[in-house]
């Protein structure tokens, strides 16, 4: 996850790593998806089987470049199947006078 501070209009890279729980070896899941909820409550979905899939940096490393359209709190959640895993978090953008 990128480091703050973030400003309205910034494009950030939301990343995840998918690894084997026992060996920590990178894995390519059957399905991977990211959901991002913006400060207005609208959810953007990026699904490996959809029209806007996450990008693959290398085996097991995935990302989405997301543009922050408004100031406020954003929530994100990665989910995978085979292996089944999830990771989530939040980030904030600073208020703006514009």
C-alpha angles and dihedrals in degrees: 000000000000121000123252153262097093128182131203107274096029118131112219132188114234108199140184137182121217114204141164109266092223104039103021088228114151115259137196106224122216090238130009128182141175127203121194121190114201126211090269092057096252114140125216115201125204111187128177089227094047141078094270106042126179113260122248115230092179136322107317096005117102134172146174124205105222127189116219105227098178142024117257142058124337125190123201135187131187118201130183137184124211091041098035110217143139137198128180143174147150137244135185138220122212121251114259135206090219 
